Amino acid sequence: MREIKARSIVRGLASGPALVSQEPISFLGDLDITSGTIIGRLPSVEGMSVKGTVLIFPLTMGSAGAWRFLFQLYKHGTHPVALITREPPDPSVVQGAILANIPVVCEPEEDVLALTSGTRLEVDGAAGTIRLLQ
């Protein structure tokens, strides 16, 4: 089992299939909250669902209200189980992840954007680790 070190942002432990977006994601506008489907113009993941995935993307985009949309995904049961970003996430996204108990890590030691969607991962937000399970 391969392990990648990353910077811990939000504690928690979660596992699921990777969903790798090559584009930044805004929780305000790029996602349909009720289904978890990506509706923004994001060529690498448009039309896919974040529900139950370990969402990997370069950076967050959005506003001070992004936390509400991430929390709404959680309330609808359509949220990603963990977030991995190359750059530190926006504070509003961190707030939403804390409220929704979604572990978050960033600045991984390896290029996680090169991972294949569907790869099973485990994210430990407290330890700052990403484990490849397959």
C-alpha positions, 0 to 999 in steps of 0.5 A: 500500500503506497502512502503519500504525505500531505498537509493536514487541514481538516481532521477525519478519516474517509475512503472512496474512489478518486475523482480527479479534476484537472480544473479548479472547482467552485462549490458555488456554481460548479455542482448541483447540490441535490445530485452532486453532479458537476454542472460547471464547464470542467472538461475533465469531470463535467457530468460526473458526481462527487457523491462518495468520492475522494475529490482531487483538484488543483485548488478551490474557487469561490466566495465566502459562501462556499461553506454553505454549498459544501454543507448542503451537499452533506445535508443531501448526502451527495458530498465527497467523502474527502478533499485533496487539493494541490494548493491550500483551500479557501477558508470558506471551503475549510469551514464547510468541510469542518461542519460536514466532517469531510477530511481535507489535505493539501500540498501532497508530496506527489502529483495526485492530479496524475492519479486515475479517477476510480483509484481507491484512496483513504485520506487521514486528515489528522495524519496528513496521509493519502493511502492508495488502496489498490 
